Amino acid sequence: MWVQLVIMIVSIIIQLVTRPHPPKPPAATLNDINIPTIAQGTPICVVFGEVWVDNWMVLWYGALRTTPIKQGGKK
């Protein structure tokens, strides 16, 4: 029983060491983000209450930036 347990542990270690590591994905750019927006001059619907709107649009979506986020800072 102990021999089988040792063989199993050794085989698990060999599998973990020899497995292929996936490459790191490239950093996302602003061109990679697909956000539905409206065209200039399109009328904006104002809805009060709960209704189903077939022609929805995104008017604003966060502060997108391309500067890297740095770790650390003032405490």
Distance bins in CASP14 RR format, pairs under 12 A and 6 or more apart:
PFRMAT RR
TARGET T0000
AUTHOR 0000-0000-0000
RMODE 2
METHOD distances of the structure
MODEL  1
1 7 0 0 0 0 0 1 0 0 0 0 0
1 8 0 0 0 0 0 1 0 0 0 0 0
2 8 0 0 0 0 0 1 0 0 0 0 0
2 9 0 0 0 0 0 1 0 0 0 0 0
3 9 0 0 0 0 0 1 0 0 0 0 0
3 10 0 0 0 0 0 1 0 0 0 0 0
4 10 0 0 0 0 0 1 0 0 0 0 0
4 11 0 0 0 0 0 1 0 0 0 0 0
5 11 0 0 0 0 0 1 0 0 0 0 0
5 12 0 0 0 0 0 1 0 0 0 0 0
6 12 0 0 0 0 0 1 0 0 0 0 0
6 13 0 0 0 0 0 1 0 0 0 0 0
7 13 0 0 0 0 0 1 0 0 0 0 0
7 14 0 0 0 0 0 1 0 0 0 0 0
8 14 0 0 0 0 0 1 0 0 0 0 0
8 15 0 0 0 0 0 1 0 0 0 0 0
9 15 0 0 0 0 0 1 0 0 0 0 0
9 16 0 0 0 0 0 1 0 0 0 0 0
10 16 0 0 0 0 0 1 0 0 0 0 0
10 17 0 0 0 0 0 1 0 0 0 0 0
11 17 0 0 0 0 0 1 0 0 0 0 0
11 18 0 0 0 0 0 1 0 0 0 0 0
12 18 0 0 0 0 0 1 0 0 0 0 0
12 19 0 0 0 0 0 1 0 0 0 0 0
13 19 0 0 0 0 0 1 0 0 0 0 0
25 32 0 0 0 0 0 1 0 0 0 0 0
26 32 0 0 0 0 1 0 0 0 0 0 0
27 66 0 0 0 0 1 0 0 0 0 0 0
27 67 0 0 0 0 0 1 0 0 0 0 0
27 68 0 0 0 0 1 0 0 0 0 0 0
27 69 0 0 0 0 0 1 0 0 0 0 0
28 34 0 0 0 0 0 1 0 0 0 0 0
28 64 0 0 0 0 0 1 0 0 0 0 0
28 65 0 0 0 0 0 1 0 0 0 0 0
28 66 0 0 0 0 1 0 0 0 0 0 0
28 68 0 0 0 0 0 1 0 0 0 0 0
29 64 0 0 0 0 0 1 0 0 0 0 0
29 65 0 0 0 0 0 1 0 0 0 0 0
29 66 1 0 0 1 0 0 0 0 0 0 0
30 61 0 0 0 0 0 1 0 0 0 0 0
30 63 0 0 0 0 0 1 0 0 0 0 0
30 64 1 0 1 0 0 0 0 0 0 0 0
30 65 0 0 0 0 1 0 0 0 0 0 0
30 66 1 0 0 1 0 0 0 0 0 0 0
30 67 0 0 0 0 0 1 0 0 0 0 0
31 64 0 0 0 0 0 1 0 0 0 0 0
31 66 0 0 0 0 0 1 0 0 0 0 0
32 64 0 0 0 0 0 1 0 0 0 0 0
32 66 0 0 0 0 0 1 0 0 0 0 0
33 58 0 0 0 0 0 1 0 0 0 0 0
33 61 0 0 0 0 1 0 0 0 0 0 0
33 62 0 0 0 0 0 1 0 0 0 0 0
33 64 1 0 0 1 0 0 0 0 0 0 0
33 65 0 0 0 0 0 1 0 0 0 0 0
33 66 0 0 0 0 0 1 0 0 0 0 0
34 58 0 0 0 0 0 1 0 0 0 0 0
34 61 0 0 0 0 0 1 0 0 0 0 0
35 57 0 0 0 0 0 1 0 0 0 0 0
35 58 1 0 1 0 0 0 0 0 0 0 0
35 59 0 0 0 0 0 1 0 0 0 0 0
35 60 0 0 0 0 1 0 0 0 0 0 0
35 61 1 0 1 0 0 0 0 0 0 0 0
35 62 0 0 0 0 1 0 0 0 0 0 0
35 64 0 0 0 0 1 0 0 0 0 0 0
36 42 0 0 0 0 0 1 0 0 0 0 0
36 55 0 0 0 0 0 1 0 0 0 0 0
36 56 0 0 0 0 1 0 0 0 0 0 0
36 57 1 0 0 1 0 0 0 0 0 0 0
36 58 1 0 1 0 0 0 0 0 0 0 0
36 59 0 0 0 0 0 1 0 0 0 0 0
36 61 0 0 0 0 1 0 0 0 0 0 0
37 56 0 0 0 0 0 1 0 0 0 0 0
37 57 1 0 0 1 0 0 0 0 0 0 0
37 58 1 0 1 0 0 0 0 0 0 0 0
37 59 0 0 0 0 1 0 0 0 0 0 0
37 60 0 0 0 0 1 0 0 0 0 0 0
37 61 1 0 0 1 0 0 0 0 0 0 0
37 64 0 0 0 0 0 1 0 0 0 0 0
38 44 1 0 0 1 0 0 0 0 0 0 0
38 45 0 0 0 0 0 1 0 0 0 0 0
38 55 0 0 0 0 1 0 0 0 0 0 0
38 56 0 0 0 0 1 0 0 0 0 0 0
38 57 1 0 1 0 0 0 0 0 0 0 0
38 58 1 0 0 1 0 0 0 0 0 0 0
38 59 1 0 0 1 0 0 0 0 0 0 0
38 60 0 0 0 0 0 1 0 0 0 0 0
38 61 0 0 0 0 0 1 0 0 0 0 0
39 57 0 0 0 0 1 0 0 0 0 0 0
41 57 0 0 0 0 0 1 0 0 0 0 0
42 55 0 0 0 0 1 0 0 0 0 0 0
42 57 1 0 0 1 0 0 0 0 0 0 0
42 58 0 0 0 0 0 1 0 0 0 0 0
42 59 0 0 0 0 0 1 0 0 0 0 0
43 55 0 0 0 0 0 1 0 0 0 0 0
43 57 0 0 0 0 0 1 0 0 0 0 0
44 53 0 0 0 0 0 1 0 0 0 0 0
44 55 0 0 0 0 0 1 0 0 0 0 0
44 56 0 0 0 0 0 1 0 0 0 0 0
44 57 1 0 0 1 0 0 0 0 0 0 0
44 58 0 0 0 0 0 1 0 0 0 0 0
44 59 1 0 0 1 0 0 0 0 0 0 0
44 60 0 0 0 0 0 1 0 0 0 0 0
45 51 0 0 0 0 1 0 0 0 0 0 0
45 52 0 0 0 0 0 1 0 0 0 0 0
45 53 1 0 0 1 0 0 0 0 0 0 0
45 54 0 0 0 0 0 1 0 0 0 0 0
45 55 1 0 0 1 0 0 0 0 0 0 0
45 56 0 0 0 0 1 0 0 0 0 0 0
45 57 0 0 0 0 1 0 0 0 0 0 0
45 59 0 0 0 0 0 1 0 0 0 0 0
46 53 0 0 0 0 0 1 0 0 0 0 0
46 59 0 0 0 0 0 1 0 0 0 0 0
47 53 1 0 0 1 0 0 0 0 0 0 0
47 54 0 0 0 0 0 1 0 0 0 0 0
47 55 0 0 0 0 0 1 0 0 0 0 0
47 56 0 0 0 0 1 0 0 0 0 0 0
47 57 0 0 0 0 0 1 0 0 0 0 0
END
